[in-house]
Amino acid sequence: MKGAATPASQQSPVGYAGYNADLEPRYDLAKAKQLMEEAGYPDGFSVTMIAPNNRYVNDEKIAQAVSAMMAKIGIKVDLQTMPKAQYWPEFDKCEAGMQMIGWHPDTEDSANFTEFLTMTRDADSGKGQYNCGHYSNSEVDKLVIAANSETDLEKRSAMLQKVEKILYDEAAFLPLHWQDPSWAAKNNVNIKPIVNGMNFPYFGDLVVE
């Protein structure tokens, strides 16, 4: 990513309600091999993976890198990449063992991530619509529903941070990275007052004198 991404440990980046500062990106090859053996796959296994090749920055290269990393613990990835027009219908079928998706909530809020990506799939409500791993945890579901009706921002954030911790502990999904925003300003413009928690200027707050 040439320095334009931050390794992720959870759904929420810094600045989002729900970001849990206690969660760090983890990489432990020996532990991963141990877990594979304990799961009954000392020699690994094969899995299919699909990813877009024109939707996210470097999406195809990222998918190839993931495949190479999986190979280190014996997981043989049959990777297929395709243009986004063909990808999303395939994603919706949830037929591949691994699938790539990126997400930016318009709410700047981690509850939006969880509602669509990690809540229990429910065709009637639309919850978990893109949860193709079929992860399901009733506590996560209850916390998100409760958070969405909580008006105390501190209490709501604490609920969403707990959600992130559960997802982290249970390895509900494989977080890759947060794509860093790129922006610039002339040196005679005081941009600092409008830069938000995600290191991105919100021009709606810019005052021109």
C-alpha positions in Angstrom: 0.0 0.0 0.0 3.1 2.2 -0.1 2.5 3.6 3.3 -1.2 4.5 2.6 -2.8 1.9 4.9 -2.8 1.0 8.6 -2.9 -2.6 9.8 -6.2 -3.3 11.3 -7.1 -5.2 14.5 -10.9 -4.6 14.5 -13.7 -3.1 12.4 -13.4 0.4 13.8 -10.6 2.8 13.0 -9.5 5.5 15.4 -12.2 8.1 15.7 -15.2 5.8 15.4 -17.6 5.1 18.2 -16.6 1.6 19.2 -12.9 1.8 18.5 -11.2 -0.3 21.2 -7.7 1.0 21.9 -6.8 -2.2 23.7 -6.9 -4.3 20.6 -3.7 -4.7 18.6 -3.0 -6.3 15.3 -1.7 -9.8 15.9 0.7 -12.1 14.0 1.9 -15.3 15.5 2.9 -17.9 12.9 3.8 -20.6 15.5 0.5 -20.1 17.3 -1.4 -20.3 14.0 0.3 -23.6 13.1 -0.5 -24.9 16.6 -4.1 -24.0 16.2 -4.2 -25.7 12.8 -2.9 -28.9 14.4 -5.3 -28.7 17.3 -8.1 -28.3 14.8 -7.1 -31.5 13.1 -5.4 -30.0 10.1 -1.7 -30.5 10.7 -1.1 -30.7 6.9 -3.5 -27.9 6.1 -6.4 -27.8 3.8 -7.7 -26.2 0.6 -10.1 -23.3 0.4 -11.6 -21.1 -2.4 -11.3 -17.4 -2.3 -12.8 -14.6 -4.4 -11.9 -10.9 -4.5 -12.5 -8.0 -6.8 -9.8 -6.6 -9.0 -11.1 -3.1 -9.6 -13.0 -2.1 -6.5 -10.4 -1.3 -3.8 -6.9 0.1 -4.0 -4.6 -2.8 -4.8 -7.4 -5.3 -4.1 -6.0 -8.0 -6.3 -2.5 -7.6 -4.9 -4.0 -7.7 -1.3 -5.8 -11.0 -2.1 -2.7 -12.5 -3.5 -0.8 -11.5 -0.4 -3.4 -13.1 1.8 -3.1 -16.3 -0.2 0.6 -16.3 0.3 0.3 -15.7 4.0 -2.2 -18.6 4.3 0.2 -20.9 2.6 2.6 -20.4 5.5 0.3 -22.5 7.7 -0.7 -25.0 5.0 -3.9 -23.4 3.8 -3.9 -23.7 0.0 -6.0 -20.9 -1.5 -7.6 -21.2 -4.8 -7.9 -17.5 -5.6 -10.2 -16.1 -8.3 -10.3 -12.3 -8.8 -12.8 -10.6 -11.1 -14.2 -7.1 -11.9 -16.7 -5.7 -9.4 -19.6 -6.0 -11.8 -19.1 -9.8 -11.7 -17.9 -9.9 -8.1 -20.8 -8.7 -6.1 -23.3 -11.2 -7.5 -20.8 -14.0 -6.6 -20.2 -12.4 -3.1 -23.9 -12.4 -2.5 -24.1 -16.2 -3.1 -21.5 -16.7 -0.3 -20.2 -19.7 -2.1 -16.5 -19.1 -1.7 -14.7 -20.2 1.5 -13.1 -16.7 1.8 -14.4 -13.4 0.4 -13.0 -9.9 0.5 -15.1 -6.9 1.4 -14.3 -3.3 2.4 -16.7 -1.0 4.3 -17.1 2.6 5.1 -20.1 3.4 7.3 -21.8 6.7 6.4 -22.5 7.0 10.2 -18.7 6.9 11.0 -19.8 4.4 13.6 -18.9 0.8 14.3 -22.5 -0.4 14.8 -23.0 0.0 11.1 -20.1 -2.4 10.4 -21.5 -5.0 12.8 -25.1 -4.8 11.6 -24.1 -5.8 8.1 -20.9 -7.8 8.5 -20.9 -9.7 11.7 -24.4 -9.9 13.2 -26.4 -13.1 12.8 -27.8 -13.3 9.3 -31.5 -12.5 9.2 -33.2 -12.3 5.8 -36.2 -10.5 7.2 -34.4 -7.7 9.0 -31.4 -7.5 6.7 -29.0 -7.9 9.7 -25.8 -9.7 8.8 -26.6 -9.4 5.1 -22.9 -9.5 4.1 -21.9 -12.0 6.9 -20.8 -14.8 4.5 -18.8 -16.5 7.3 -22.2 -17.1 9.0 -20.6 -16.0 12.3 -23.3 -15.8 15.0 -23.1 -14.6 18.6 -26.3 -13.6 20.5 -24.4 -11.3 22.8 -23.1 -9.3 19.8 -26.6 -9.1 18.4 -28.0 -7.9 21.7 -25.3 -5.3 22.3 -25.7 -3.7 18.8 -29.5 -3.6 19.1 -29.1 -2.0 22.6 -26.4 0.4 21.4 -28.7 1.6 18.6 -31.3 2.8 21.1 -28.8 4.3 23.6 -28.6 8.1 23.6 -25.8 8.3 26.1 -22.8 8.4 23.9 -20.3 7.1 26.5 -22.5 4.1 27.3 -23.1 3.5 23.6 -19.4 3.6 22.8 -18.7 1.2 25.7 -21.2 -1.3 24.3 -19.6 -1.1 20.8 -16.1 -1.5 22.3 -17.3 -4.7 24.0 -18.6 -5.9 20.6 -15.2 -5.3 19.1 -13.5 -7.2 21.9 -15.8 -10.2 21.4 -15.2 -10.2 17.6 -11.5 -10.0 18.3 -11.4 -12.8 20.9 -13.4 -15.1 18.7 -11.6 -14.2 15.5 -15.0 -13.6 13.8 -13.3 -12.3 10.7 -9.8 -11.5 9.4 -9.2 -7.7 9.5 -6.6 -6.6 7.0 -6.2 -2.8 6.9 -7.7 0.6 7.1 -7.0 2.6 3.9 -5.5 5.9 5.0 -7.0 9.0 3.4 -4.8 11.2 1.2 -5.3 14.9 1.2 -3.3 18.1 0.9 -3.7 21.8 1.6 -1.8 25.0 0.8 0.6 26.1 3.5 -1.3 29.4 4.0 -4.5 27.5 4.9 -5.0 26.6 8.6 -6.4 23.1 8.1 -5.8 21.9 11.6 -9.1 23.0 13.3 -11.1 20.9 10.8 -9.1 17.7 10.8 -11.1 15.0 12.5 -10.2 11.9 14.5 -9.5 9.9 11.4 -7.0 12.4 10.1 -9.3 13.7 7.5 -10.4 17.4 7.0 -14.1 18.1 7.1 -14.5 21.1 4.9 -18.0 21.8 6.2 -16.2 23.3 9.3 -13.8 25.4 7.3 -14.2 29.2 7.8 -12.9 31.4 5.0 -12.1 34.9 6.2 
